[in-house]
């Protein structure tokens, strides 16, 4: 494979080796660390200015925390708000060492007590953002590059911007008056020039809505006394060949630039992957192990035959998800109960706890009797509703839940659980590649358990194994590993159907309110759906099953993108009356899109910046927390999802391409939007968002392969229809294709009454008559031949232009079908009859054990649970090097390093004799040369 030359940069592993004295978290307890940080690093104006502290901490420590109204715990020695802010700055927010390594700043581990400072939100180079994972680095690289491409497209569109602002396109003297508050709309296809014309067969139903009912009227011919239908139409020039071809050239160049950049990104992804050697480069996963194949030693012996050195780590994951969920539920309830009861209680002594809970229950009831009338009213009305939803539960209810969960755990631990997946980590990359090539079976061979030409050494216990390169250890969803492909797909189809139904329902409601009720109500509902439906989609996705985090993010990306694209681009286009496509009113199509872009550019970044929920947690809930644990939980940082950030990026790209024929200035707005999005997201990543696992390349690869290209295709099709439907009047001239014998030759009419009921008196019309022709419903591709013979509205220029755009639409659809769909379909079909494994990247020729605890981490079954500072382990770790675990709890300073994880290990919630039987099994086989720190 040809190497792709990029500027070299020290890998994280190289940087960590140079600063080996700073590896891992400090062994001191977190409480001690926080006290030291809070005392040794007092907030100061200089510290905030130099980036050692946040401005929020400076203001809170020096001003707000001194007042009872802000900090009710001011005099409580057990709860220190300063420790909470120290936790936020040293555990939640990323920090870097002051000393550079290889010319680059190195990211410090959470809780590092050596001299560190916060990353600069403005001076941190883009190359450093890949330390958050390849996916994050590629996100910011894509943001900046697409922004530059849109800026270039805007500069190249200046001739069209000038054309739309010229008197030749729109000679109306009212144009500057209409745009006095939004002058940039002068550079769009909005038409202010109108005239009244006679129409032969125009139906009032077409104009009967709140947008266009003032453009349809009936009047009395002053000559004949007959009633004639009058239409107020736009008179701006229809689509012209020269501006249209200039727009086509800009679109073509934009597509070529984005395509070239996507190719560059795919090369960059390989380079970053090679620079960050990690567990997936050495590991494979077996998805169909025999149910009783639970011995790691047996798996090691089998895979050692493929390794040039040896197998180093084997993880046999069991399908014990029901047991794990019950244990987690118990721990969550104990955490809640701990905040209600006195300190120092032994929660394993049920008899003693019964008495303590009973006493606390009686004390609470006695205290409730002394409450005010208003508090009693709330307790009788709102509180029961909250408790019905699972909130504000009392200590006795929670204790009953804990006892019920204990009973269930006792039952579940008596079951036998089958092996659901096996993770095998080799000492070398070559070992993994050799094994995957030897076990490169087709899907049919796996399903039928028949491999005719396979070497007998590649068959495990008469089973044809289904093996793949493993994902990153952080991204494995161990609770979902036992799910079958059929169950995974069925759940995704169900949630996708529900998402489509929500999108359709949202679109229908928006259509009804925009056309027939009120534009104000439309705006309210649009804002509500934009906020609520993504939240509903996130809840829906929790119903799905995914074996790795990347697949979950892809599913979330698909559904949220579907909604946001439809709501922001397609639905707005579909539900806006055709006749106001180039209308000058503030609620017409182009003005609506302009408002949408300004909202994306200004309002959306500001909403992310202010992050109301995080603000309430840090400034309202944290100062009022009852325990220190509750207070620290309030400093976890704001939630974010890389898939949602990519969704916003592709939405802006689609908006720009789709509406550029009407509004070429939108390219500048799109570039500005991505510019603000880049800096706001960068600021929040470094100063506001919570710590998250490193993100791989799955999401950016999924985005550029399917959605960035889809945005281009949909935008190109939209551009074709934009020119084909011009001039958006529903009128054809009587002199062109048919005679209008029923129309009078008169041009003066009296008693003109509009469809909205207004009487405007006398009206003068153009001498030429018109008849109704449907310019909206033209087939695909949008070419002149799709016009009906009797309804041909296109000029010669327009026909020549739409021929080019129509052919181009067919071409881009065909290319997308081959690139995004056909290639994946062919690979899927080929996988049924043959193996499709192909190694990627270059073998770095480094041993896995040489990077243990630095860049090499193991597949240690664990669960991330909201509300807990550390993951829960779900296996016995006595047989592994604890440095294979990617995190470390500094709360416990133990002589035996394994003991520091006991509090976070779920195996201690079941009886000792059943632990090895019901939990996943992990076995470490370090090479003889490796010093094994246990």
N, C-alpha and C positions, 0 to 999 in steps of 0.2 A: 504493500500500500504506500502510495506516494505521500511523503510528509508535507504538511502545510505549514509554511514558515510564518510564524508570528513573533512579535517581540517577546523575548524570554522574560520570565518573572519567577522568583523563587516560589516553589510550591509550599503549601502550609506545613507539610512534613519537614521540609528543609528549614523553614523558619523556626519551627518548634525545636528542631535539633540544635539550632544555634542558640536558642534560649531554653535549654533543657532544664535549667534550674527552675523554670516557671511552669512546668508541665502540670496539668490537672488543677483541681481545686485545692485550696489550703486545708490542712488537716484540722485546723482549729474549728471549734463549734461555730455554727452560723451566728448564734446569739453573741458569742464573743467577738466575731468578726464585725457584726453590725454595730456593737457597742464601740469597738475601736474606730470604725469608720465614722460613726456619728460624733465621737468625741475628738478624734484626731483631725477631722476634716470639717471644721465649722463652716457654715455657709457664709460666703462673703461676696461682695460685689466683684472683687478681683477674680475669685474662683469661678463665678458664673461667666465672667467675661472671657476667661482663658479656657473655658470648656471643661473644667474639672467638675462642675456642678450644673444643674439645670437652673434656669431663671425661676421656675416655679418653686423649687426647693429654697432658693434664696429668699423669696418673698414670704413663704410659709414660715421658715425658721426664724426670720428676723422680724416679722410683723404679725401675720395672722395667728400663728400658734400661741401667741401670748394672750389672746382674748378667749374668754369662755364661750362666747357665741359661736366661734369657729371651732374651738378645740375643747369640748366638754371634759376630756380626759387630761386636761392640762396638769392637774394636781395628782393624777393617778400614777404612782411609781411603777406599776406593773405594765403600763402601756405608754411607750414613748413614740410620738409621731416622728421624731428625728430618725429613729431606727427604721420606720417605714419608708422614709424617703431615701435612707441609705440603702435599704433593700432594693428599692426601685432603680437607683442609679448604679448599683454594683452587681445586682443579680438579674434584673429584668432588662435593663438597657445594655447594649454592647459597649465595651470599652476597649481601648488599645493601650499597649505599652508605650511609654514616652520614648523609649529608645527604639530607633529604627533597626530593622534586620534586612540586610541586602538592599537597602534603599527604600524599603517599604515598611509601613507600620504593621505590627502583628497584633491580631485580636487577642485580648486577654481572657482567660477563663473567668466564669462568674465567681465573684467573691475574692478575686485576686487582691492581696493587700499591698503588693509592691506598687510603685508609683505608676499610676495609670491616669488616663483622662478620657472623657467622652469623645467619640468620633465627631469631627466637625461636619455639620450638616451641609456645608457649602464647599469645603476644601477637600473632603475625602474623595480620592480619585475613583472613577467608575470601575477601574480594574479591581479595586479592593472589595467591591460588592459581591464578587464571586465567592468570597469567604462565607457567605450565607448559603452557598449552594450554587450549582451551575444554573439552576432555574432562575434564581434571583438575579444573578449577573446577566443572564440573557434577557431578562425582562427589561432591565434598565438600558441595556444596549439596544434593544428593539425600540423602546420608547424614544431614545435620542435619535436613532437613525431614521425611523419613520417620520419623526418631527421634522428633520432636515429635508427629507424627500418631499413632504407636503409643502414646506417653505419654498423649495425649488419649483414645485408645481404651481404655487401661487405666483411666483415671480414670472414664470413662463406664461401665466394666464393674464398678465397685465393687458395685452391687447384686447382680450374679450371683456375685461373689466371696463376698459375705456369705451368699448363698443356699447355696452349696456347703459353707460352713463351719458351717451351722446344724444343729441337732439334728433339725429337720424333714426335711432331706434324708437325713441319716445319723445315726440315734440311737445308734450303737454306742458303748459306754463305752470301747472300746479305741482310739478314733480318735486321741486325744492321745498315747497310748503308742506307737502305730505311727509317728507322725510326729515323734517326739522329736528325731530328728537332722535332719529336713528339714521344719520347720514350715510352709514356704510351700506344701507339698503339701496342707495342710489346706484351701486355697482352691481345690481342684480337685474333679473328679467322682469321685475315688477313693472306693470304697465299702468300709468295714470291717465293715458289718453283714451277717451271713450266717445262713442257717438250712438245715437238712437237710429235703429234700422227697422225696416218692415220685415216680418217673417211670415212665410206662407203657412207652415204647418207646425209651428212650435207649440209643444204641450206645456201647460202650466205646471204639471207635476215635476218636470225637470228642474224648474227654478223655485219650487216651493220649499224653501228652507231658510233659516235665519241668515244665511250668508248671501243668498242671491235673490231673495224675493223682492228686492228693490231694483233689480235689473229687468224685470218682466212687467209689462203694462199693457193695457188696452186703451185705445183712443178712438175718437170719432173723426172720420175723414171729413174735412171741411167742404170738400167738393161733392161727394156722393152721399155723405151721411152714414156710411157703413162703419161697423166696428172692426178695427184692425189690430192685430197683435204687434206690439213693439218690443224690441229687445235692445238693451243698452250693452253694446259689445265693446271689447278692447280693440284699438286700432293700431297697436304697435306692430312692427314688421314680424312676420312668421320666421321660422328657422331659416337662417341664411347659410349658404355653402361655406363661405370663407371663415366666419367665426366658428361654425360647426367643425370644420376640418382642423382649425387651430386647437379646439377643445379635444378633438380626437388625437392629435399629436401629443398633447400634454398627457392625456390618459395613457397612451401607448408608452410614453417615456416613463411615466410613473410605474406602470406595470413592470417594465424592464428593470427599473431600479430596485423595486421590491423583490423581484425574482432573483436578481443578482445578490441582493443582501441576504435573502433566505439561503442561497447556496453558501455564502460566506459564513452564515450562522451555523450551518450544518458542519462546516469545517472547524469552526471555532468550538463547537460542542465537543468534537473529538479531541481537540487540543486540550481543552479544559479538563476533559475526562482523563486524559493521559497525565496531566499535571497533578491531578488529585486521585492517586491510586487508592482505592478503597475496597471494602469487603466484596462488593459485587464482581470485581475483577478476578476474584479468586474462588467464587462460590457458585454453586448450582442448587436448584431446588427440585426435589422429586415430588410430583403432585399426586401420584397414585401408588403410594407404598402399600404393601400387604398390611392388612389391618393389625396383625399381631407382630409386625416387624418393629419392635420398640427398643431394640438393643443397639446403642450407638457403636459398640464394638463390631457387631456384624456388618453394619454399613461401612465402617472404616475398612474392614478387610476386603469388602467388595470393591470399593472405589480406589483402594491402594494400587490395584492392578493397572489403573490408568495414569497414575501420578508418576512424574519423573522423580519426585522426592517422597512425599507422603501426604496423607490427609491430616489436617491439623485440628479441625473442629467439626463435630457432628451434633446437630440439634434435631431431635425427633419430637415434633409438635403433635400433641394429642388433641382430639376434638372435645375438649372439656369446657366449652364456652359457657354452658349453663351454670356450671359450678363456679367459674370465675365471676360471672355476672352477679351471682348470689353473694359471693364474698365481698365484692366491691360495694354492693348495695348495703351490706352490713357495716362496712367501714365508713361509708358515707353517713349513715344514720348515727353511728357512734360519734363521728365528728360533729354533727349537729347537736347531739345530746351533750357532748363535752362542753359546748358553749352555754348550756343551761344549768349544769350541775356544778357543785364546788370542785376545786382542783384536788388532785391526788387520789382519785377514785380508781379502784381496780375493776375494769369493765369485764373481766372474765369471771367474777364472782356474782352469779345471778341472784343468789339469795340476799346478799348485802345490797345489791342494786335495787332489788324490789323494795326494800325498806327506804332507801335513799330517794327513789323516784316517788314513792308514796308521800314521804314527808315534803318533798319539793312541790308536789301536786297540791297538797293541803295548804302550804304556805302561799302558793300562787292564787288559790281560790280566796283565801282570806284577804289578800292584797287587792284582788279585783273588786271585792265588796266596798272598798274604800275609794274607788275611782269616782270621777265626776260623772254627772248625768250624760254629758256628751260622749265620754269614753264608754259608758255602759251602752249607749245607743249604737255606737260603732261596733261594740262587741256582740250585739244582738243582730246586727244587719250585715255589715261588710265582712267581719271576721269569719262567720260560718261559710260564706261564699268562698273566701280564700282557702279555708281549710278543706272545702270540697274539691278544690283544684290542687291540693297538696301543699299549700303554703301555710305558714303560721301554725304549724302543728304543735301540740303540747307535748311535754316530756313523757307523759304516760302513753300517748299514742306512739311516739317514736320508740319507746322501750318495748312496747308490744310488737312492733315491726321487727326489732332486733331479735327478739326471742323467736318469732315466727321464722325469720331468716336462718337462725341457728338450727332450728329443726330441719329446715329444707337442706342446709349444708350437710347435716349429719346423714340425710338420706342420699344426697348426691355423691358423697365421698365413698359410698359403698358400691358404686357402679364401676364397671370396667370401660375404659375409653380407648377407642381405636386410634392408631396413628393416622394423622390427616396430611402431614407433609414432612419431608426430611430435608434439612439444609446441610450441605456438605461443603466445607471450606478447605481448599487445597493449600499447600505451602507455596505453590507457584502458580502464576497465571497459565503457564503451559499445561499444568496438570488439569486445570478446569477445562481448557480448550480441548485437550485430548479426550477427556471424558464426554463432553458434549458432542464431539464429532463421532465418537464410538456409539453413543446412545441417541443418535439423530434419527429417530424413528418417525414414521408418518402417523397421523392421527388414526387412520384405519388400523394400522398395526397395533397401536395402543388399545383401541376400542375392542378389537377382536382378540387381543393378547396373542398375536401371531406375527412372528418376524422370521420369514422363511430364510432369508440370506444373512441373518445376523450371526455374529460370532457367539458361540455359547457363553463366552466369558462376559458378554454384555447383557445377559439375562439374569435377573435377580430372583431366586426362588421360583423359577418358571413364570416370572412376571416381566412383561415388556414395559419398561419404565418410561414415564412421561417426564422429561427433564428440560429445564430452562435455566438460563442465567438468572441468578437471584437478584432481587431488587435490594436497595439499601436497607440495612438492618432497621433503621428508624422508620421505614415506610411499611414494614410488614404488619398486617392486621391479623394477629394470631387467632382472634375469636372467629374469623370468617374463613379460615383455611379449610375447614371440613366441608364447606358448601360446594355443591356440584355446579358445573357450568350451567346446567338447565335452571337451577334455582337462582343463580346470579343473574342470568339473562331475563328470566321471568320477572324478577323484582324490578330490574331496570326498565323493562317494557311497561310495567304497571305505572311506575313513577313518571315515565316519559309521557304516557297517555294522559295522566292527571295534569302534568305540566302543560301539555298542549290544550287540554280543556280549560285550564286557568287562563292561558293566553287568549284563547278564543272568547271566553267569557269576558275577559278584560276588554278586548277589542270591541265586542258587541255593545257593552255598556258605554264605552267611550264614544262609539258611533251614535248611539241614541242620544247621549247628552250633548255631543258636539253639534249634531244636526238639528235636533228637535227641542232641546230644553234650554240650555244656557252654557255659554262658553266659560263662565265662571265656575259652574259646577263641573264642567269638563276638566278644567285645570286642577281643581281639588281632587277629583277622582284619579287623574293622571298621576299626580304627586303621591297619592295614597297607594296606588298599584305599584308604582316604581319602588316604594319602600317596603310594602308588605309581601309582594309575590316573591322576590328573592329570599326573604326570610322563610316563607312557606316552602320554597324549593329546597332550602338548606335542611329544613325539617324532613321533607320527603326523602332526601338522599340518605338520611339516617336509617330509613327502612331498608335501603339496599345493602347488599353484601359485596364486599370487595376484598380481594386477598392482599392488595397493596394500596398504599395511600395515593399513588399516582393514578390508579384507575378510579378512585373516588373523586379526585380532583378533576379528572377528565369528564366524569359524569356530571359533576356540579357545573363545570365549564359549559358543557353542551346545553344544559337546561337553562342556566341563567343567560347565556348568550342568546338562545332562542327567544326568551322573553324580552331581553333588552333590545335586541335587533328589531323585533316585531313592534314593540311599544314606541321606540324612539324613531324608527325609520319607516318600516313598512306600514304599520297601522295608521300612523299619521298621514301617510301618502294615500292610503286606501279610503279613509273615512272623510278626508277633506273633499268637499264638492269639487268636481272637475273644473267648474267655471271660475273658481277662485285660485287656481294654481298659480297664476301670475297677478293675482289681485293685490291692490295697494293697502287694504285694511290690515290692522294689526293682528287679526286672527286668521288671515289667509295663509296659504301654505308656506310661502317663502319667509314671511315674517315669523311664523311659528317655528320654522327650522332655525332661523337666526336666533330666536330666543332660546331654543334648545342648545345651540352651540355655545351661547354666552353662559348659559347655566352650567354646561359641562366645563367651561373654562374657568368660571369664577365660583359659582355656588357649590358645586360638588367637591372641589378641593378644600374649600373652607369648612364644609360639613365634616369632612374627614379630619381636618385639623382640630376642630373644636371637640369632636368625639364626646358627645354629651354623656354617654354611659361611663366612660373612663373618668371624665371630669367629676361626675357624681361620686364615683367610687373613691377617688383620691381625696376629694375636698369635702365631701358630705359624709359618706359612710365610714371612711377610715378614721377620722377624728372621733367618731361616735361608736367605734367597735368595742365590744364587750371583752374580747380577748385579743392577745397579741397575734394569734394565728389568724383571726378574722381580719385584723388590720393589715397584715402582710398580704392576705389574699386580695385586698383592694388595690394593691400596687402591682398587679400582674401585667398591666399594659393593655393596649387596645387590640381587639381581635382583627385579623386580616387573613385573606386567602389569596394566594397567587393566581388562582384561576379567575377570581373576580377582577383582579387588576388587569389581567389579559383581556377579559371581557370588555372592560371600559376602553382599552386600547383599540380593539377591533371595531367597537361600535363607532368610535370617532372616525376611523378609517373608512368605514362604510358610509357614514353620513357625508363625508367629504366627496367621495367618488360618486355617490348616488345623486347628490344634488348639485354637483359642480356645473352641469349644463345650464341650470337656472341661475346659479349664484357662484361664479368662479372665485369670488372673494372668500368663499368658505374654506379654501385651502389655507389661507393665512390664519383664519380662526382655528382650524384644526391643528396647525403647527403650534399656535399659541397655547391651545388646550393641552397638547402633549408636553409642551415645555413646562407649564404649571403642574401638570400631573407628575412629571419627572421629579421636580424639585420638592413638591409636597410629599410624594411617596418616599423619596430619599430621606427627607427630614423625619417623617414618621417612623421609618425603619430604624433610624439611628437615635430617635429621641422619644418615641411614643408607643410603638407596637410591642407586643409581648414577644418573649423568646419562643422560637418555633424550631422544629427539626429542620436540618438542611434540606433544601428542595432540589431534586434532581432535574433532569432535562425532559421528563415526560410531558409536562404541561406546555413548555415553549415549543416542543416538537409537535405536539398535538395541535397547538394554535397555528403555527405556520403551515402545517400540512393541510389542514382542513378549513380553518376559519379565516386566516388572512387571505388565502386564495379565494375562499367563498365570498368574502367582502369585495374582492376585485371583480369577480364574476357577476355578482348581484348589482354592483355599481355600474358595470359596463352595460348590463341589460337595462337598468334604469335610465342610463344616458341615451340608449337607443330609443326607448319609448318617449323620453322627454322631447326629442327632436321630431319624432314621428307624429305626436299628438298636437304639436303647435298648429294653430295659434290659440287653442283652448277656448273656443267660442260656441261649439256645437252648431256652427252656421256654415253653409256653403252658398256661394254666389249663384243667383238664378241665371246669370248669363254664361255660367261655365258648363254645366252638364245637363241642366233641364230648365225648361221655361216655367215661370210661376204665373200662370194665367189668372189666378185668383187675386193677385196683388194689384192694388191701385197704383197709379203713377204719381199720385199726390205726395207731397212732402210735408204737409202741414196738418196737424191733428190737435183736436181740442178735447177737454174733459178726460185727460189721460189719468187713469187710476192704476197704481202699482199693485203688485200681488200682496204686499204687506198692508194694503188698505189706504196708503197715502194718496192724496189727489194733488198732482203737480201741474194741472192746468194745460197750457198749450205746449206742444213739442214739435220741433222741426227735425226731420230725418234726412238721411242720405237718399239720393234718388234711386240707388241700386237696391233691389230686393234680395232676400235670402230665404233659404229653406233649411229645415233641421237636417243635420247629418251627424252621425255618431262618430266623433273623433276619439272617443275613449276606448272602445272595445275593439282594438286591432289585435290580430293574432300574433303568434310567434313564428318566425322572427319579425320584428317591426319593420317591414319593407313596403314599398308602394303597392305591390300587387295584393296586399292584404286589404286594401280599400275595396268596398263594393263599387260597382260601375257607376251607380247613380249617386254615390256619396264619396266623391273624390275631392278632397280639400287641399292636397299638397300642391305647392308650387313646383316648378321644374327644379329649382335649386334644392328644395326640400327633398324631392324624390331622389336626386343624386346623392345627397347627404345620407338619407336613411338607408339607401342601398348599402353603402359602406358600413354604417353602424350595424345594420341587420346581419350582414355577413360576419362582421367581427363578433357579434353576440354568439352566433353559431360556433365560431372557432373557439372562443374562450370557454364555452360550455363543454365542447368536445375535449379540450385540453384538460379542463378540470376533471371531467369524467375519467380520463386516462390517468392523470397524475394522482388524484386524491381517492378515487373510488375503484377504478379498474385495477390499479396496481395492488391495492389491498385485497380486492376480491380474488385476483389471480393468485396472490400469495396464500390466501386462505384455502383456495381450491387445491393448490399444489401441496399444501401441508397435509391434505387428506391422503395423498398417495406417495409423498416422499418427504424426507426431512428437509427443513428449510433453515437450519442453523448456519450462520455465517459469523465468524469472529470479526470484531470491529476494533480499530485502534492498533497500536503497536505494543507488544509485550515489553513491559518496562524492566523485566528481569530482576525484580526485587522480591525477596521472600516476604511472605505474609507476616511471619513472627518478628521481622525486623522493625515493623511499624506498630506493634501492639501497644495500645494506649496513646498512640500519636495520631495515626491515620487508619489503623487496622482495628476494627471492632467486630465483635461476634454477633451471631444470631441468638440473642438471649431473649426468650419469650417474655414480653412485658406488655403492660397496658398503660396508655396515657388517659388519665381520668381528670375531667374538669374539676377544679376546686382543690386539687392536691398539688403541692409544689414539685413532687418527684413522681416518676412512673412507678407502677407496681410490677415487681418481678413475679413470674409465674412458673418458676422452676427451682430445682436445687442447684446452687452454684458452688458446691463444695469441690467439684471436680474441674473447675476452670480457673484461669488467671483472671482476677477481678478487673484487671485493666482492659479486658475485652468488653466490659460494660461501659457504655459511652458517657455515663454520668456518675457523679460521686456526691454523697450526702455528707457535708462537713459538720452536721449536727453531732456526729458520734465519733469520738476519738478512741479507737480500739486497737489493741496490740495485734489482733487478728483482723486483717482488712475485710474479710468476708462478713464479719459481724456487723459492720456499719450498715449493711443492707437488710438486716433482719427485720427492721421495722417496716420496710417496704416490700417484703416478700410475702406473697399470699399463701405460701405453703404452710406457714405457722398458724393458719386459721383452720386447719384440719388436724385430725389425730395423727400422731407421729408414725404409726404403723401403716397409714394409708398414703403418706406423702409421695413416696416414689411411684406408687401405683397410679395416682390420679393426676399427676402433673407432668408436663413435658420434660424430656430428659436431654441434658446437655453434657457432652464429654469433650474435654480438651486434651489433645495429644501433642504437647509441645515437642519440637525437635530437641535432640540431645544437646545441641550447642546452645540452646536458648535457656537463659536463666529465668526460671518460672517463679514469679512472685505471687505467692498465694497467701 
